[in-house]
Amino acid sequence: MLDKIPLEAFRVFDAAARFMNFSRAGRELNITQAAVSRRIKLLEEHLGRALFTRRGRNLALTADGEKLFQRIRAMLEYLEESIEPFLSKTSPTVSIAASGSISHLWLGHRLKNFAKQSPELTIRLMTTDSPLELAAETNDLVILYSTGEHPRWHLTLLLPEELIPVASPAYLEQRGLDPQTLTGNDIAGLDLIDYERFNAHWISYRQWFSRLASPPTRKPARPRLSFSTYAMAIAAAVDGDGVALGSVAMLAAQIERGELVPLGKETVQSGYGYYLGLPRYRTVEPHALRLHQHLLSETPA
């Protein structure tokens, strides 16, 4: 069907539907009112249905016309956004890819701070938990969950992964718990909040308990809540819904503010961490290097 319809007809229809006036649509597109009318008529003939009702000079969209207008408008807006980076050279763009957890819990507000310091730049954050999408070389920078080696990215450690259960002060107070004295056995009996492991190397409660120097003698309770993302699990812990497994470095701000409290003294170091990557085989733009240095300056000493 599309090979028989001139794509220009959709732009003409969009303008006519926005103005409800063929003359004004023609002025926007630099064509005559008669040309607009011909293109609309041709589009209606190709689709086999009326798009406008005409009463003299008054126009109104039919039900089919309204549906088509909504879809054409969305398509044109998407196209405009997609080509904007190729048209504008006045505002350089820095793109960075990161997983949902570190984007939400650590990276987001640091990008905002950098953007305030660099108003001439556009910052584009792609959030995904797909390892292939994260490591795609279409980005200027990446943050990868890794041991520090990657064939296409030169990696520098941002946050080591050290895991400890965390809960809100309200949760602990409600149950009369002293966080400093809790053992693995105690924690195994609490309201555990877990998350889905989309990466085989991620650690959830089952792996955490088994890696303790003194694993609990009691079978850990089945998680009371389980979320599709780590960020949602942490949000539930902040709300007082239970005990989540906290990445100490990633949650340093929440712990410092007193929103979350580490439980016990036993931690597990996974051997993995979050690494900031520069491309190995591509020249890095100066503005991307600035963001790289900014993020490294935000890491724990």
Stockholm file with secondary structure:
# STOCKHOLM 1.0

chainA/1-301         MLDKIPLEAFRVFDAAARFMNFSRAGRELNITQAAVSRRIKLLEEHLGRALFTRRGRNLALTADGEKLFQRIRAMLEYLEESIEPFLSKTSPTVSIAASGSISHLWLGHRLKNFAKQSPELTIRLMTTDSPLELAAETNDLVILYSTGEHPRWHLTLLLPEELIPVASPAYLEQRGLDPQTLTGNDIAGLDLIDYERFNAHWISYRQWFSRLASPPTRKPARPRLSFSTYAMAIAAAVDGDGVALGSVAMLAAQIERGELVPLGKETVQSGYGYYLGLPRYRTVEPHALRLHQHLLSETPA
#=GR chainA/1-301 SS CGGGSCTHHHHHHHHHHHHTCHHHHHHHHTSCHHHHHHHHHHHHHHHTSCCEEEETTEEEECHHHHHHHHHHHHHHHHHHHHHHHHHCCSSCEEEEEECHHHIIIIIHHHHHHHHHHCTTCEEEEEECCCHHHHTCTTSSEEEEEESSCCSSEEEEEEEEEEEEEEECHHHHHHHTCCGGGCCHHHHHTSCEEEECCSSTTCCCHHHHHHHSSSCCSSCCCCCSEEESSHHHHHHHHHTTSCEEEEETTTTHHHHHTTSCEECSSCCEEEEEEEEEEEESSSCCCHHHHHHHHHHHHTSCC
#=GC SS_cons         CGGGSCTHHHHHHHHHHHHTCHHHHHHHHTSCHHHHHHHHHHHHHHHTSCCEEEETTEEEECHHHHHHHHHHHHHHHHHHHHHHHHHCCSSCEEEEEECHHHIIIIIHHHHHHHHHHCTTCEEEEEECCCHHHHTCTTSSEEEEEESSCCSSEEEEEEEEEEEEEEECHHHHHHHTCCGGGCCHHHHHTSCEEEECCSSTTCCCHHHHHHHSSSCCSSCCCCCSEEESSHHHHHHHHHTTSCEEEEETTTTHHHHHTTSCEECSSCCEEEEEEEEEEEESSSCCCHHHHHHHHHHHHTSCC
//
